[in-house]
Amino acid sequence: MKKDGPLMVACPACGRKLAYDRSNRWRPFCSERCKTTDLGAWASEAYVIGGAPGEEEPPDEGDSGPDAPRRND
Ligand SMILES: [Zn+2]
């Protein structure tokens, strides 16, 4: 029986290959940086759609609490 390695995926943010493995906490991103970058882009897009032009609010801060424990089974 052929033993497969970990599933390799490309990071949606930078395209770097990474193992889609439970040990990779940032999956499917390669790093926290890419994950937050992507989420930031998504958030700003949503904001542009929902917000009125010329109306800006300060970004929400202090919303980066500890990661909730996650069960993988
Ligand atoms: Zn990346």
PDB file of the backbone (N, CA, C, O) and the ligand in Angstrom, with CONECT records:
HET     ZN  A 101       1
ATOM      1  N   MET A   1       0.855  -1.185   0.000  1.00  0.00           N
ATOM      2  CA  MET A   1       0.000   0.000   0.000  1.00  0.00           C
ATOM      3  C   MET A   1       0.889   1.233   0.000  1.00  0.00           C
ATOM      4  O   MET A   1       1.867   1.331   0.741  1.00  0.00           O
ATOM      5  N   LYS A   2       0.523   2.141  -0.834  1.00  0.00           N
ATOM      6  CA  LYS A   2       1.328   3.347  -0.950  1.00  0.00           C
ATOM      7  C   LYS A   2       1.015   4.307   0.188  1.00  0.00           C
ATOM      8  O   LYS A   2      -0.139   4.601   0.502  1.00  0.00           O
ATOM      9  N   LYS A   3       2.070   4.765   0.772  1.00  0.00           N
ATOM     10  CA  LYS A   3       1.840   5.710   1.870  1.00  0.00           C
ATOM     11  C   LYS A   3       1.950   7.142   1.356  1.00  0.00           C
ATOM     12  O   LYS A   3       2.987   7.568   0.846  1.00  0.00           O
ATOM     13  N   ASP A   4       0.873   7.849   1.506  1.00  0.00           N
ATOM     14  CA  ASP A   4       0.870   9.226   1.007  1.00  0.00           C
ATOM     15  C   ASP A   4       1.429  10.172   2.050  1.00  0.00           C
ATOM     16  O   ASP A   4       1.275   9.969   3.254  1.00  0.00           O
ATOM     17  N   GLY A   5       2.072  11.195   1.562  1.00  0.00           N
ATOM     18  CA  GLY A   5       2.543  12.241   2.462  1.00  0.00           C
ATOM     19  C   GLY A   5       1.379  13.137   2.815  1.00  0.00           C
ATOM     20  O   GLY A   5       0.241  12.879   2.421  1.00  0.00           O
ATOM     21  N   PRO A   6       1.658  14.167   3.544  1.00  0.00           N
ATOM     22  CA  PRO A   6       0.596  15.102   3.894  1.00  0.00           C
ATOM     23  C   PRO A   6       0.044  15.785   2.649  1.00  0.00           C
ATOM     24  O   PRO A   6       0.769  15.991   1.675  1.00  0.00           O
ATOM     25  N   LEU A   7      -1.207  16.126   2.681  1.00  0.00           N
ATOM     26  CA  LEU A   7      -1.822  16.839   1.566  1.00  0.00           C
ATOM     27  C   LEU A   7      -1.170  18.216   1.415  1.00  0.00           C
ATOM     28  O   LEU A   7      -1.103  19.006   2.357  1.00  0.00           O
ATOM     29  N   MET A   8      -0.694  18.470   0.196  1.00  0.00           N
ATOM     30  CA  MET A   8      -0.043  19.754  -0.030  1.00  0.00           C
ATOM     31  C   MET A   8      -1.030  20.726  -0.675  1.00  0.00           C
ATOM     32  O   MET A   8      -1.693  20.396  -1.658  1.00  0.00           O
ATOM     33  N   VAL A   9      -1.113  21.904  -0.118  1.00  0.00           N
ATOM     34  CA  VAL A   9      -1.992  22.918  -0.692  1.00  0.00           C
ATOM     35  C   VAL A   9      -1.198  24.203  -0.879  1.00  0.00           C
ATOM     36  O   VAL A   9      -0.145  24.394  -0.271  1.00  0.00           O
ATOM     37  N   ALA A  10      -1.714  25.067  -1.720  1.00  0.00           N
ATOM     38  CA  ALA A  10      -1.059  26.359  -1.919  1.00  0.00           C
ATOM     39  C   ALA A  10      -1.727  27.390  -1.021  1.00  0.00           C
ATOM     40  O   ALA A  10      -2.952  27.478  -0.946  1.00  0.00           O
ATOM     41  N   CYS A  11      -0.910  28.150  -0.356  1.00  0.00           N
ATOM     42  CA  CYS A  11      -1.433  29.206   0.500  1.00  0.00           C
ATOM     43  C   CYS A  11      -2.261  30.178  -0.351  1.00  0.00           C
ATOM     44  O   CYS A  11      -1.770  30.686  -1.359  1.00  0.00           O
ATOM     45  N   PRO A  12      -3.494  30.434   0.043  1.00  0.00           N
ATOM     46  CA  PRO A  12      -4.364  31.312  -0.740  1.00  0.00           C
ATOM     47  C   PRO A  12      -3.825  32.742  -0.826  1.00  0.00           C
ATOM     48  O   PRO A  12      -4.172  33.494  -1.738  1.00  0.00           O
ATOM     49  N   ALA A  13      -2.994  33.095   0.111  1.00  0.00           N
ATOM     50  CA  ALA A  13      -2.492  34.472   0.132  1.00  0.00           C
ATOM     51  C   ALA A  13      -1.234  34.641  -0.708  1.00  0.00           C
ATOM     52  O   ALA A  13      -1.119  35.611  -1.457  1.00  0.00           O
ATOM     53  N   CYS A  14      -0.290  33.712  -0.595  1.00  0.00           N
ATOM     54  CA  CYS A  14       0.983  33.907  -1.282  1.00  0.00           C
ATOM     55  C   CYS A  14       1.325  32.769  -2.238  1.00  0.00           C
ATOM     56  O   CYS A  14       2.294  32.858  -2.992  1.00  0.00           O
ATOM     57  N   GLY A  15       0.542  31.715  -2.206  1.00  0.00           N
ATOM     58  CA  GLY A  15       0.761  30.636  -3.160  1.00  0.00           C
ATOM     59  C   GLY A  15       1.834  29.648  -2.758  1.00  0.00           C
ATOM     60  O   GLY A  15       2.124  28.707  -3.497  1.00  0.00           O
ATOM     61  N   ARG A  16       2.420  29.852  -1.604  1.00  0.00           N
ATOM     62  CA  ARG A  16       3.455  28.940  -1.146  1.00  0.00           C
ATOM     63  C   ARG A  16       2.831  27.592  -0.787  1.00  0.00           C
ATOM     64  O   ARG A  16       1.728  27.516  -0.245  1.00  0.00           O
ATOM     65  N   LYS A  17       3.564  26.546  -1.102  1.00  0.00           N
ATOM     66  CA  LYS A  17       3.058  25.214  -0.789  1.00  0.00           C
ATOM     67  C   LYS A  17       3.248  24.905   0.691  1.00  0.00           C
ATOM     68  O   LYS A  17       4.281  25.199   1.292  1.00  0.00           O
ATOM     69  N   LEU A  18       2.217  24.306   1.241  1.00  0.00           N
ATOM     70  CA  LEU A  18       2.350  23.912   2.626  1.00  0.00           C
ATOM     71  C   LEU A  18       1.586  22.619   2.853  1.00  0.00           C
ATOM     72  O   LEU A  18       0.713  22.259   2.064  1.00  0.00           O
ATOM     73  N   ALA A  19       1.909  21.939   3.905  1.00  0.00           N
ATOM     74  CA  ALA A  19       1.204  20.709   4.223  1.00  0.00           C
ATOM     75  C   ALA A  19      -0.087  21.048   4.946  1.00  0.00           C
ATOM     76  O   ALA A  19      -0.094  21.744   5.961  1.00  0.00           O
ATOM     77  N   TYR A  20      -1.169  20.540   4.397  1.00  0.00           N
ATOM     78  CA  TYR A  20      -2.452  20.762   5.049  1.00  0.00           C
ATOM     79  C   TYR A  20      -2.567  19.727   6.158  1.00  0.00           C
ATOM     80  O   TYR A  20      -3.123  18.643   5.983  1.00  0.00           O
ATOM     81  N   ASP A  21      -2.033  20.095   7.273  1.00  0.00           N
ATOM     82  CA  ASP A  21      -1.923  19.149   8.365  1.00  0.00           C
ATOM     83  C   ASP A  21      -2.445  19.791   9.640  1.00  0.00           C
ATOM     84  O   ASP A  21      -2.393  21.009   9.806  1.00  0.00           O
ATOM     85  N   ARG A  22      -2.942  18.963  10.522  1.00  0.00           N
ATOM     86  CA  ARG A  22      -3.507  19.534  11.747  1.00  0.00           C
ATOM     87  C   ARG A  22      -2.440  20.236  12.593  1.00  0.00           C
ATOM     88  O   ARG A  22      -2.750  21.051  13.463  1.00  0.00           O
ATOM     89  N   SER A  23      -1.183  19.901  12.317  1.00  0.00           N
ATOM     90  CA  SER A  23      -0.128  20.559  13.069  1.00  0.00           C
ATOM     91  C   SER A  23       0.107  21.982  12.562  1.00  0.00           C
ATOM     92  O   SER A  23       0.770  22.789  13.214  1.00  0.00           O
ATOM     93  N   ASN A  24      -0.443  22.266  11.400  1.00  0.00           N
ATOM     94  CA  ASN A  24      -0.306  23.623  10.863  1.00  0.00           C
ATOM     95  C   ASN A  24      -1.516  24.444  11.295  1.00  0.00           C
ATOM     96  O   ASN A  24      -2.598  24.319  10.722  1.00  0.00           O
ATOM     97  N   ARG A  25      -1.332  25.255  12.274  1.00  0.00           N
ATOM     98  CA  ARG A  25      -2.482  25.954  12.846  1.00  0.00           C
ATOM     99  C   ARG A  25      -3.015  27.034  11.927  1.00  0.00           C
ATOM    100  O   ARG A  25      -4.125  27.529  12.121  1.00  0.00           O
ATOM    101  N   TRP A  26      -2.232  27.401  10.930  1.00  0.00           N
ATOM    102  CA  TRP A  26      -2.682  28.493  10.052  1.00  0.00           C
ATOM    103  C   TRP A  26      -3.295  27.982   8.767  1.00  0.00           C
ATOM    104  O   TRP A  26      -3.672  28.771   7.900  1.00  0.00           O
ATOM    105  N   ARG A  27      -3.400  26.672   8.635  1.00  0.00           N
ATOM    106  CA  ARG A  27      -3.936  26.126   7.398  1.00  0.00           C
ATOM    107  C   ARG A  27      -5.290  26.741   7.041  1.00  0.00           C
ATOM    108  O   ARG A  27      -6.045  27.025   7.971  1.00  0.00           O
ATOM    109  N   PRO A  28      -5.650  26.963   5.832  1.00  0.00           N
ATOM    110  CA  PRO A  28      -4.834  26.600   4.671  1.00  0.00           C
ATOM    111  C   PRO A  28      -3.762  27.635   4.329  1.00  0.00           C
ATOM    112  O   PRO A  28      -3.184  27.589   3.243  1.00  0.00           O
ATOM    113  N   PHE A  29      -3.498  28.546   5.224  1.00  0.00           N
ATOM    114  CA  PHE A  29      -2.459  29.543   4.970  1.00  0.00           C
ATOM    115  C   PHE A  29      -1.125  29.018   5.462  1.00  0.00           C
ATOM    116  O   PHE A  29      -1.070  28.083   6.260  1.00  0.00           O
ATOM    117  N   CYS A  30      -0.046  29.626   4.979  1.00  0.00           N
ATOM    118  CA  CYS A  30       1.267  29.132   5.355  1.00  0.00           C
ATOM    119  C   CYS A  30       1.715  29.751   6.671  1.00  0.00           C
ATOM    120  O   CYS A  30       2.606  29.222   7.335  1.00  0.00           O
ATOM    121  N   SER A  31       1.109  30.858   7.046  1.00  0.00           N
ATOM    122  CA  SER A  31       1.560  31.521   8.257  1.00  0.00           C
ATOM    123  C   SER A  31       0.481  32.441   8.792  1.00  0.00           C
ATOM    124  O   SER A  31      -0.512  32.723   8.120  1.00  0.00           O
ATOM    125  N   GLU A  32       0.690  32.893   9.986  1.00  0.00           N
ATOM    126  CA  GLU A  32      -0.271  33.821  10.589  1.00  0.00           C
ATOM    127  C   GLU A  32      -0.355  35.084   9.747  1.00  0.00           C
ATOM    128  O   GLU A  32      -1.420  35.680   9.583  1.00  0.00           O
ATOM    129  N   ARG A  33       0.794  35.473   9.222  1.00  0.00           N
ATOM    130  CA  ARG A  33       0.850  36.691   8.425  1.00  0.00           C
ATOM    131  C   ARG A  33      -0.097  36.609   7.226  1.00  0.00           C
ATOM    132  O   ARG A  33      -0.873  37.527   6.959  1.00  0.00           O
ATOM    133  N   CYS A  34      -0.010  35.486   6.515  1.00  0.00           N
ATOM    134  CA  CYS A  34      -0.862  35.314   5.334  1.00  0.00           C
ATOM    135  C   CYS A  34      -2.326  35.228   5.741  1.00  0.00           C
ATOM    136  O   CYS A  34      -3.203  35.751   5.053  1.00  0.00           O
ATOM    137  N   LYS A  35      -2.575  34.587   6.827  1.00  0.00           N
ATOM    138  CA  LYS A  35      -3.954  34.439   7.266  1.00  0.00           C
ATOM    139  C   LYS A  35      -4.548  35.801   7.599  1.00  0.00           C
ATOM    140  O   LYS A  35      -5.656  36.115   7.164  1.00  0.00           O
ATOM    141  N   THR A  36      -3.844  36.591   8.343  1.00  0.00           N
ATOM    142  CA  THR A  36      -4.386  37.892   8.726  1.00  0.00           C
ATOM    143  C   THR A  36      -4.453  38.821   7.526  1.00  0.00           C
ATOM    144  O   THR A  36      -5.349  39.661   7.436  1.00  0.00           O
ATOM    145  N   THR A  37      -3.512  38.674   6.605  1.00  0.00           N
ATOM    146  CA  THR A  37      -3.543  39.489   5.394  1.00  0.00           C
ATOM    147  C   THR A  37      -4.802  39.194   4.605  1.00  0.00           C
ATOM    148  O   THR A  37      -5.487  40.103   4.136  1.00  0.00           O
ATOM    149  N   ASP A  38      -5.096  37.913   4.465  1.00  0.00           N
ATOM    150  CA  ASP A  38      -6.266  37.533   3.690  1.00  0.00           C
ATOM    151  C   ASP A  38      -7.545  37.985   4.382  1.00  0.00           C
ATOM    152  O   ASP A  38      -8.449  38.517   3.739  1.00  0.00           O
ATOM    153  N   LEU A  39      -7.618  37.779   5.656  1.00  0.00           N
ATOM    154  CA  LEU A  39      -8.800  38.197   6.401  1.00  0.00           C
ATOM    155  C   LEU A  39      -8.954  39.701   6.334  1.00  0.00           C
ATOM    156  O   LEU A  39     -10.069  40.217   6.253  1.00  0.00           O
ATOM    157  N   GLY A  40      -7.836  40.404   6.367  1.00  0.00           N
ATOM    158  CA  GLY A  40      -7.880  41.860   6.290  1.00  0.00           C
ATOM    159  C   GLY A  40      -8.428  42.314   4.956  1.00  0.00           C
ATOM    160  O   GLY A  40      -9.217  43.257   4.893  1.00  0.00           O
ATOM    161  N   ALA A  41      -8.015  41.653   3.887  1.00  0.00           N
ATOM    162  CA  ALA A  41      -8.508  42.009   2.565  1.00  0.00           C
ATOM    163  C   ALA A  41     -10.000  41.748   2.480  1.00  0.00           C
ATOM    164  O   ALA A  41     -10.754  42.551   1.930  1.00  0.00           O
ATOM    165  N   TRP A  42     -10.410  40.640   3.020  1.00  0.00           N
ATOM    166  CA  TRP A  42     -11.823  40.293   3.006  1.00  0.00           C
ATOM    167  C   TRP A  42     -12.615  41.321   3.797  1.00  0.00           C
ATOM    168  O   TRP A  42     -13.673  41.772   3.359  1.00  0.00           O
ATOM    169  N   ALA A  43     -12.102  41.687   4.954  1.00  0.00           N
ATOM    170  CA  ALA A  43     -12.816  42.626   5.816  1.00  0.00           C
ATOM    171  C   ALA A  43     -12.943  43.983   5.149  1.00  0.00           C
ATOM    172  O   ALA A  43     -13.998  44.613   5.217  1.00  0.00           O
ATOM    173  N   SER A  44     -11.884  44.437   4.508  1.00  0.00           N
ATOM    174  CA  SER A  44     -11.943  45.748   3.886  1.00  0.00           C
ATOM    175  C   SER A  44     -12.872  45.720   2.675  1.00  0.00           C
ATOM    176  O   SER A  44     -13.541  46.708   2.373  1.00  0.00           O
ATOM    177  N   GLU A  45     -12.906  44.587   1.990  1.00  0.00           N
ATOM    178  CA  GLU A  45     -13.836  44.470   0.869  1.00  0.00           C
ATOM    179  C   GLU A  45     -15.266  44.553   1.365  1.00  0.00           C
ATOM    180  O   GLU A  45     -16.094  45.271   0.804  1.00  0.00           O
ATOM    181  N   ALA A  46     -15.541  43.818   2.406  1.00  0.00           N
ATOM    182  CA  ALA A  46     -16.887  43.819   2.972  1.00  0.00           C
ATOM    183  C   ALA A  46     -17.230  45.223   3.454  1.00  0.00           C
ATOM    184  O   ALA A  46     -18.370  45.675   3.349  1.00  0.00           O
ATOM    185  N   TYR A  47     -16.231  45.888   3.975  1.00  0.00           N
ATOM    186  CA  TYR A  47     -16.477  47.230   4.487  1.00  0.00           C
ATOM    187  C   TYR A  47     -16.803  48.179   3.343  1.00  0.00           C
ATOM    188  O   TYR A  47     -17.696  49.016   3.464  1.00  0.00           O
ATOM    189  N   VAL A  48     -16.090  48.052   2.245  1.00  0.00           N
ATOM    190  CA  VAL A  48     -16.341  48.924   1.096  1.00  0.00           C
ATOM    191  C   VAL A  48     -17.758  48.721   0.578  1.00  0.00           C
ATOM    192  O   VAL A  48     -18.442  49.670   0.194  1.00  0.00           O
ATOM    193  N   ILE A  49     -18.182  47.453   0.577  1.00  0.00           N
ATOM    194  CA  ILE A  49     -19.523  47.161   0.083  1.00  0.00           C
ATOM    195  C   ILE A  49     -20.584  47.732   1.024  1.00  0.00           C
ATOM    196  O   ILE A  49     -21.584  48.307   0.595  1.00  0.00           O
ATOM    197  N   GLY A  50     -20.325  47.550   2.335  1.00  0.00           N
ATOM    198  CA  GLY A  50     -21.364  47.924   3.288  1.00  0.00           C
ATOM    199  C   GLY A  50     -21.302  49.370   3.754  1.00  0.00           C
ATOM    200  O   GLY A  50     -22.301  49.916   4.221  1.00  0.00           O
ATOM    201  N   GLY A  51     -20.150  49.985   3.631  1.00  0.00           N
ATOM    202  CA  GLY A  51     -19.999  51.322   4.186  1.00  0.00           C
ATOM    203  C   GLY A  51     -20.282  52.423   3.180  1.00  0.00           C
ATOM    204  O   GLY A  51     -20.251  52.194   1.970  1.00  0.00           O
ATOM    205  N   ALA A  52     -20.551  53.592   3.673  1.00  0.00           N
ATOM    206  CA  ALA A  52     -20.762  54.725   2.783  1.00  0.00           C
ATOM    207  C   ALA A  52     -19.421  55.382   2.481  1.00  0.00           C
ATOM    208  O   ALA A  52     -18.553  55.449   3.351  1.00  0.00           O
ATOM    209  N   PRO A  53     -19.247  55.862   1.268  1.00  0.00           N
ATOM    210  CA  PRO A  53     -17.975  56.504   0.904  1.00  0.00           C
ATOM    211  C   PRO A  53     -17.716  57.746   1.753  1.00  0.00           C
ATOM    212  O   PRO A  53     -18.628  58.515   2.055  1.00  0.00           O
ATOM    213  N   GLY A  54     -16.475  57.918   2.123  1.00  0.00           N
ATOM    214  CA  GLY A  54     -16.123  59.101   2.911  1.00  0.00           C
ATOM    215  C   GLY A  54     -16.427  58.942   4.381  1.00  0.00           C
ATOM    216  O   GLY A  54     -16.228  59.862   5.174  1.00  0.00           O
ATOM    217  N   GLU A  55     -16.908  57.773   4.737  1.00  0.00           N
ATOM    218  CA  GLU A  55     -17.233  57.565   6.139  1.00  0.00           C
ATOM    219  C   GLU A  55     -16.301  56.510   6.697  1.00  0.00           C
ATOM    220  O   GLU A  55     -16.378  55.343   6.312  1.00  0.00           O
ATOM    221  N   GLU A  56     -15.426  56.908   7.596  1.00  0.00           N
ATOM    222  CA  GLU A  56     -14.457  55.934   8.073  1.00  0.00           C
ATOM    223  C   GLU A  56     -14.498  55.804   9.580  1.00  0.00           C
ATOM    224  O   GLU A  56     -14.617  56.779  10.321  1.00  0.00           O
ATOM    225  N   GLU A  57     -14.394  54.571   9.994  1.00  0.00           N
ATOM    226  CA  GLU A  57     -14.326  54.323  11.424  1.00  0.00           C
ATOM    227  C   GLU A  57     -12.958  53.755  11.749  1.00  0.00           C
ATOM    228  O   GLU A  57     -12.347  53.079  10.922  1.00  0.00           O
ATOM    229  N   PRO A  58     -12.485  54.023  12.932  1.00  0.00           N
ATOM    230  CA  PRO A  58     -11.196  53.429  13.317  1.00  0.00           C
ATOM    231  C   PRO A  58     -11.318  51.925  13.380  1.00  0.00           C
ATOM    232  O   PRO A  58     -12.358  51.393  13.768  1.00  0.00           O
ATOM    233  N   PRO A  59     -10.252  51.239  12.998  1.00  0.00           N
ATOM    234  CA  PRO A  59     -10.297  49.769  12.997  1.00  0.00           C
ATOM    235  C   PRO A  59     -10.489  49.224  14.402  1.00  0.00           C
ATOM    236  O   PRO A  59     -10.014  49.795  15.384  1.00  0.00           O
ATOM    237  N   ASP A  60     -11.173  48.142  14.468  1.00  0.00           N
ATOM    238  CA  ASP A  60     -11.392  47.481  15.747  1.00  0.00           C
ATOM    239  C   ASP A  60     -10.087  46.914  16.268  1.00  0.00           C
ATOM    240  O   ASP A  60      -9.400  46.163  15.576  1.00  0.00           O
ATOM    241  N   GLU A  61      -9.762  47.275  17.472  1.00  0.00           N
ATOM    242  CA  GLU A  61      -8.523  46.738  18.025  1.00  0.00           C
ATOM    243  C   GLU A  61      -8.818  45.927  19.277  1.00  0.00           C
ATOM    244  O   GLU A  61      -9.887  46.022  19.880  1.00  0.00           O
ATOM    245  N   GLY A  62      -7.829  45.129  19.640  1.00  0.00           N
ATOM    246  CA  GLY A  62      -7.995  44.335  20.854  1.00  0.00           C
ATOM    247  C   GLY A  62      -8.957  43.184  20.664  1.00  0.00           C
ATOM    248  O   GLY A  62      -9.557  42.703  21.625  1.00  0.00           O
ATOM    249  N   ASP A  63      -9.103  42.744  19.438  1.00  0.00           N
ATOM    250  CA  ASP A  63     -10.012  41.651  19.176  1.00  0.00           C
ATOM    251  C   ASP A  63      -9.268  40.365  18.856  1.00  0.00           C
ATOM    252  O   ASP A  63      -9.817  39.449  18.244  1.00  0.00           O
ATOM    253  N   SER A  64      -8.015  40.311  19.278  1.00  0.00           N
ATOM    254  CA  SER A  64      -7.239  39.121  18.953  1.00  0.00           C
ATOM    255  C   SER A  64      -6.998  38.286  20.197  1.00  0.00           C
ATOM    256  O   SER A  64      -5.873  38.154  20.679  1.00  0.00           O
ATOM    257  N   GLY A  65      -8.056  37.743  20.686  1.00  0.00           N
ATOM    258  CA  GLY A  65      -7.966  36.922  21.900  1.00  0.00           C
ATOM    259  C   GLY A  65      -7.245  35.630  21.607  1.00  0.00           C
ATOM    260  O   GLY A  65      -6.895  35.339  20.463  1.00  0.00           O
ATOM    261  N   PRO A  66      -7.030  34.873  22.633  1.00  0.00           N
ATOM    262  CA  PRO A  66      -6.344  33.580  22.441  1.00  0.00           C
ATOM    263  C   PRO A  66      -7.200  32.651  21.611  1.00  0.00           C
ATOM    264  O   PRO A  66      -8.429  32.716  21.633  1.00  0.00           O
ATOM    265  N   ASP A  67      -6.533  31.798  20.890  1.00  0.00           N
ATOM    266  CA  ASP A  67      -7.263  30.848  20.066  1.00  0.00           C
ATOM    267  C   ASP A  67      -8.058  29.888  20.942  1.00  0.00           C
ATOM    268  O   ASP A  67      -7.576  29.382  21.955  1.00  0.00           O
ATOM    269  N   ALA A  68      -9.255  29.667  20.524  1.00  0.00           N
ATOM    270  CA  ALA A  68     -10.050  28.701  21.261  1.00  0.00           C
ATOM    271  C   ALA A  68      -9.505  27.310  20.990  1.00  0.00           C
ATOM    272  O   ALA A  68      -9.098  26.992  19.872  1.00  0.00           O
ATOM    273  N   PRO A  69      -9.504  26.504  22.007  1.00  0.00           N
ATOM    274  CA  PRO A  69      -9.026  25.122  21.788  1.00  0.00           C
ATOM    275  C   PRO A  69      -9.913  24.440  20.767  1.00  0.00           C
ATOM    276  O   PRO A  69     -11.136  24.578  20.781  1.00  0.00           O
ATOM    277  N   ARG A  70      -9.276  23.712  19.894  1.00  0.00           N
ATOM    278  CA  ARG A  70     -10.027  23.114  18.798  1.00  0.00           C
ATOM    279  C   ARG A  70      -9.885  21.605  18.813  1.00  0.00           C
ATOM    280  O   ARG A  70      -8.780  21.084  18.960  1.00  0.00           O
ATOM    281  N   ARG A  71     -10.958  20.924  18.665  1.00  0.00           N
ATOM    282  CA  ARG A  71     -10.886  19.472  18.615  1.00  0.00           C
ATOM    283  C   ARG A  71     -10.887  19.050  17.171  1.00  0.00           C
ATOM    284  O   ARG A  71     -11.680  19.525  16.358  1.00  0.00           O
ATOM    285  N   ASN A  72      -9.999  18.167  16.877  1.00  0.00           N
ATOM    286  CA  ASN A  72      -9.825  17.792  15.480  1.00  0.00           C
ATOM    287  C   ASN A  72     -10.507  16.485  15.131  1.00  0.00           C
ATOM    288  O   ASN A  72     -10.478  16.032  13.986  1.00  0.00           O
ATOM    289  N   ASP A  73     -11.104  15.905  16.112  1.00  0.00           N
ATOM    290  CA  ASP A  73     -11.776  14.652  15.812  1.00  0.00           C
ATOM    291  C   ASP A  73     -13.269  14.900  15.790  1.00  0.00           C
ATOM    292  O   ASP A  73     -14.045  13.975  15.555  1.00  0.00           O
TER     293      ASP A  73
HETATM  294 ZN    ZN A 101       1.293  32.377   2.540  1.00  0.00          ZN2+
END
